[in-house]
Amino acid sequence: MPKLNVLIASENGQAKTIELIKKSKYLNKLYSTARIDGAVEVKFNTFKELAQKCKALKIDIVIVESEKWVLQGITDVLRTNLVNCLALTSYANNLVLSNNFARELLNKYNILTPQKLLYPSKFPVVLKSGEICKIGNSMEEIINIRKEIAKQSEVIADSIYLEEYIDGENFNLISLFDGKNLLSFTNDKLIIEYSEKLKEMLISENIQFIGFLTSKLIIKDRMVYNTGFSADLSDINLNIDFIYLLNSAIYQKLNEIHYNT
């Protein structure tokens, strides 16, 4: 495999994957849309202009680390212009942003989620809305939490719902999807079973993207519950060359990667 040119699409220069990229033996030249030590800065005004610059600079892989730009459609623009891009698409990002969207799909594929509550019969309970996730230990606390959220946004406060609290082991499962294969960074058989169901969901629902997705899980009594998704990679721990891994995803060869802790 030849050495590759990689661009990090970041707004603030705080790239989560920077060290993994720098120590890869397959890195040729590193570019970034923000100032990052050791990277050539690439400035742009539109996503289409960025795509054109990627082609001119012969950049092999773009890693998008700006959630704002994902929402604005950067992944779709880069892919349309035939630039290899690792990130959630704006559609796939609904898994992260909408608990209801994610819950509906998860339940469809028999992936356990905490029960949604109309009224708490016992405490604590979980209050959720979008990216909000808080614990309420009494009705008074639930009301106060909603009031505090309403000060920032009545719309978000009105969308809050209650969910059962599951007292189990919290686990963040990072997975890499290439459009047809899902590689999850775990050797736990129980979580691998969850991963297989997640793969079936992504493929069957045609949620096409190439990139990382983190499942927020709770494990209790050998049961795995999904409590939501994120794009967070802070817990990633690899014994695989990072750029080799990304290149395998680009060419839909993640099934050839065997992960061991």
Helices and strands as residue ranges (DSSP letters): E 4-9, H 18-22, E 27-32, E 40-41, H 47-56, E 61-64, H 67-71, H 74-80, E 85-86, H 94-97, H 99-108, E 116-117, E 125-129, E 132-136, H 139-152, H 154-158, E 161-164, E 169-177, E 182-184, H 189-204, E 211-220, E 223-230, H 242-250, G 254-256
